[in-house]
C-alpha cells in the first residue's frame, strides 16, 4: 500500500500536513470519493426516496437501495432486508433495547461486559430499571480479556439478551464473539454485537459469527456522519415492534390502528438519509479499492510501531495487553502526574490530535482503576512520522508541566 497516494485521497489530510490525526476511534477522515458521492446525490438525484413515482424519486430510491445492498455484502448478511439504516450505532442499539424490551418481563436477565461503550450499556441499563430486569456483568482482567468461563458464569437460563462489543474502544481487545454468541444461544438468549470499532478494522461476517444483531456507524469507517446500520436476522426483525412511528414505515392506517410496512422499511420512519447512505456505499467501495487485507496489514504494522514508540516514553503506562497485536491500533495510556486533558492540550499545540477522557466507558475505567486516559487510535492512512511526532510531544509533556524530568 502506497500511504502517500492513499493520503492524497483524503482532502483534509492533504490540506493539513501539519496535523497528525490520531483519533480514528472517534471518527475517520473522509476520502474525496465519499464526499463526492454525497454531493452527487444532491446534485443529480435529490428527491424523496421510496415515495414518488416520477423518475427522479425512483433514481433516489435506487441509490438508497444500492447502498443497502453494499452493506449487506460487506458484512455478508443473508438478505438486504436485514439491513436497517439508522443515524449511528447508538441509535441502532437504542432501537434494539426498545423493541426487544417490549417482550421482556420482570426477573428476566441481560448480560453485559464491563468494557461496553455507553451506547451498548445505558440503553440496557435503563431498560432494566424500567422493567425490573437483572443485569449480569461479565468481567475482564486488566488486560481486557473476557474468558469463556466469565461468560458462562453470567449467562443463565433466565438470560434473554447478551450484549457485547466485538472490539473495545478503550483497549482494542477483540472478543471471541463467535464462541460467546454460541453460549448465549445454548441458553436461549439473543446476542447483540456492537461492531462500531471492529467493522472498520477487520472483516466481519455476521453469518459466520452467528450473531443475532450487529450495530455500527458509517463515520468510523470512512463514511459520512449521520448514517449507521443495524443488522438483524430476518426472522427476529419481523417479530419486533417499530422504534419510531410516522411516514413510510406504515402499510395501512385507520382512525383506530395501523399496520407496518415490510422489512426493512418498518424501522425507517420518515424521510431517510439517502445522501449519506450513498456516501457509505462509496466508503465500502474504498475498502474494496484499497483492499481490506492490505488495510489490516498496514494497521498491524502501524500498531507495532506505535506500541514500541509509546513504550519508550518515560513515565508512560499503556493500559491493556503487553503486546501490540492485542490492541488493534487502539492505545489508551496514562502519563505519571499529568491529567489526560492537559496532555491533550499540549499535544494539540504540537499538532497531534488524540482523545482524552473516559471514552464513554466509565464502567471499564473503574475496573481498570483509572478515571480517564489518553487514547491514540490509528487508521491505515496514518504514518510512522505521525507516530514519531506523538512520541516526541509526549516526551516533553512532564517538563512543560513543571516536572524536573
N, C-alpha and C positions, 0 to 999 in steps of 0.2 A: 504494500500500500504506500503510495506517494503522499505523505502527510501534507506537503506544501501544496500539491494540487488539490487535495481534499479541502484544505483551509480556504482556498480561493473560492470554493463553492459556497462559503458562508459569508454573506456581506458584512455582518457585524465584526467578525474576526478579521476580515481583510481590511476593514476601515479603522480598526483599533489594534494595531500590532503591539502597542504598549501594554495592553491588558493581558493578564494571564487568567483566563476564565476557568476556575476550578470548582464550580458549584453546579455541576451537571446533575447531581442527585436531586436538586430542586427544580431545574428546568434546563433543557439543552438549547443550544443555539439552533437557528433555522437555516437550512440551505436555501439558496435562491430558488430552486425548483419548487419548494414548498410555498414560499412567498408568492411566486408566480402563479401557482395553482389556485390560491385563494383569490388573487387579483383576477385571474382568467375567468373564474366563476362569476364574479360580479360584473366583469366587462362583457361576457358573452352568454351567460346562462342565468342571469338573475331573474328568477321568478319563484313563486311559492311552490315548492315541490309537492308531489302527491295529491294535488288538488285540482289543477287546471287541465283542461282537455286540449288547450292550444299548444302549439309546437314548443314555445319557449319553456312552458311549465314542464312539458314532457322531457325536454333536454335537462332541466334542473333535476328532475326525478331520476333520470338515467345516471347522471353523475353521482348523485347521492347513493344510489343502489350499487353502483360500481365500487364506491368506497367501502360499502358494507361487504361486498364480495372480496375485496382486497384484504380486509381484516380477517374474514373467515379463513382465507388461505394462509395468512401469516401465522395464525395460531392453530390451524388445522381443525377448525370446528366442522361438524358434520353438515351443517346447513347454514345459509345466510340468515335465516330467520332466528338463529340462535345468537345473533349479534345485535345488541341493543346499543344505540348511541345515546350517550349522556353528556354532561358537561365535563366530567372528570372522574377519576377513580372514587373520590369522596362521594359524589352523587350516586355512583353505581352501588357502593356499599350501603348507603342510606336507603336506596331503593330496596335492596335485599332485606335489610333489617325491618323495614316497614312491611313489605309484602310477606316475607316468611314469618314474621312475628305475628301475623293475623291468626296463624294456626297453632301458636304455642300457648301453653296453659301453665298456670301456677305450679311450681315444682319441677317443670322441665329445666334442662341444663344446657348451657352454652359453654364450650371450651375455647379459651383464648390463650395465646402465648404472651409472655411479659414483654416481648420485643415488638409488639404491634404499634404501627403508626396510629395516631389518634383517630384517623379516618376509619380504621378497622377495629377500633376499640370503643370509642364513645357511642356509636350507634347501637352496639350490642349491650353496652353498659346501661344506657338509658332505656332500652327495650326491657332489660331485666328488671330495672326499677319500676317501670310502669306495670309489668305483668307478673311480678313476683317470681321471676326466674332465678336460677342459681348460676353464677359464673364460676367455672372451674379454671384455674390458672395453670398453664403449662410453663414450667420454669426452665431456665437455661443457666449454664455456668458462666463464668466471667469471660470465657472465650466466645460466648454466644451460641454454643452448640445445644440443640434440642435433641434429646435421645428418644428412641422408640419407647423406652421404659417410662419416661416422663409423660409421653402422650398417652400410653395405655393407662397410666395412673389417673389421668384427668378425664378420660372418655369412658363414661359408664353407660349402663342400659337406659339411663334417663337423659343422656345427651342427645340433643336434636340437631345441633349445629356445631361444627368445629371451624373456627375462623383463624386463618394463619397467613402471614406473609411468606412469599417464596424467598425473598431476599431482604434482609434487614437494611433499612435506610440509614442506620447508625453504624453498624459493624460490617456490613457487606456479607454476612453469613447467609449461605443458601441452605434452606431447609429441605429435607427429603420429602417433598410434597407427595410424591407417588406412594411411598410407604405409609405416610400419615393419613392420606385420603383413604387408603385401603382399610386402615384401622377404624376410621370413622364409619365406613360402610359396614364393617363387621358388626358394629353396634347399632346400625340402622340410622346413623346420623348423616347429615349433608355436610359437604366440605366446601367452604368458601375460601378462595385463594386471592390474596392481594398481590397482584403482579406488577404494581406500579414501578418497582425498581428492577424486577427481573426481565420483563418483556423487552426493554430496550437493550439488554446486555447479554442475553443468552437465548438460544432457541427454546420456545415454549410451545409444546404440543398438548393441547388440552385433552385430547382423547388418550394419548399415551400416558399422561399423568393421572387420568381418572378423576379429575376434579369435577365438581358439580357446577361451580361458578368461578369466574375469573374476572377481576376488575383491573383496569389500567387506564392511564392517561396519555393522550396524544403528545402533550407538550414535553414529556420526559423522553420522547423517542423521535425527536427532530420535527414533530408536528406542531400545529398551532395550539395556543391556549384556547380553552373553551370547548374542546371535543374530547370525550372519554368513551370508554367501552365497558359494557357488561356482557360477558359471555355467560350463557346458561344452557343447560341441556334442555332440549325442546319439550320433553315430557314434563319437566318441572316448571318451566316458564308458562306453559299452557294452563297450569293449575293455579298460578299465582294471581293475586289481585293487583290491579294497576297502582302505581305510586302517585301519579298525577292524573288529574281529570281535565278534560277540555276538548278542544278541537282535534280532529284527525285520529284520536285514539278510540273513537266510538264506532259502533256498527249501526245502532238504531236508538233513537231517544224518544220517549213519550213524556207526558207530564209526571208520570209516576216512577219511571225507572229508565234504565239504559242498558244496552249490551255493548260489549267491547269488540274492537277490531281484532283481526287475526294478528299473530306474531309476524314481525317484531313491533308493529305499529301500536299495539296495545300499551306499550311502555314509552311511547314517544309522543307525548301530548304537545299540542301547539305547533307553531312553525319551527321546523327543525333547522339545525345549524349545518346546512348543506355546504356552504363555502369552506368551513373548517374541516368537514368530512373529506372534501376534495383535497385539502391540504394534507390530511392524514394519509390518504391514498398515495399522494406524492412522496410522503416521508417513507412509507413502506417500499415504494419503488426505489428510493435512495438506498435503503438497506440492501435491496437486490442488486443495485448497480455497484455499490462498494463491495458487496459480498459479505454476508453475515459471518462466515468463517474467518475472513480477513479482519473484520471488526473485532471479533472476540480475541483473535490472536494479538492484534495491536493493543487492545486494552489490557491483556495479560502482561505484555512487555512493559507497558507504562506502569502498571501496578507494581511489578517487581522493582522497577527503577524508583518509583515514589516511596516504596517501603524502605529501601536502602537509604534514600536521602533523609527521610524523616527519622529513621533510627540513628542517624549520625548527628542529629541536633541535640546538644546538651540539654538536660533537664526536661526533655520531652518524652511523654509516655503515650504510646499508641494503645487504644483500648481494643479488646478482642484478641483474636488469634495471633500467635507469634510467627506467622508465615504469610507471605504476601498473597499467595493464591487464594487464601480463605477470605480475603477482603473484597475481591472482585471490584477493585478500583475505588472503594469507599474507605476512607481512613478518618476515624474520629480520634482526637488526641487532646491531651492537656499539657500545658507548659507550667512547670512549677512556679507558684507565686503570682501568676498573671491570669486575670479573668479572661475568658474566651472573647468577650465583647471588646476588650482592649486589644487583644491580639488581632481581631478582625479589623479594627480601625487602623492599626499600624500597617497591616498588610495591604489594606485598601490604599493607604498613602503611597505604597510601593507598587500599586497597580496590580495587586494579586487579589482575585475575587474568591473568597471562601465563605462558608457559613459558620455562624457561631450561635449556640443556644442549646435548647433541649431537643431540637429537631422533631418536634411533635411526637416525642416518645418518652414522656416523663416517667412512666412505669419502668421502662428499661433503665433510665438514668438512675432511678432509686435502686434498682437491682445491682447496677454497676458501682454504686456508691459515689456518684458524682452528680452535681446539679446541672451541669452543662458541659459541652465540649466544643472544640473547633472541628469542623469537618471539611476535608478536601475530597472531592469526588470527580472522577475522570471520565472522559469520553475519548473515542478513537481519534478525534481531531486535535487533542492536546499533544504537547511536545515535551521532550526531555528538558529543553531550555526553560519552559514554563515551570516545570517541577524544580529545576535548579533555582529559579527565582523565588519559589516558595521557600525552599530550604535556606537560601541566603537571607531572606527577610526574617524568617523565624529565628535565625541565629542572632539577630540584632535586637529582638524584642525585649529581652530582660535588661539589656544595657539601656535601651531607650526608656524603660520604665524605672530606671534608677538603681538597678542592681549592680553590684560590683563585678559580677561575672556573667 
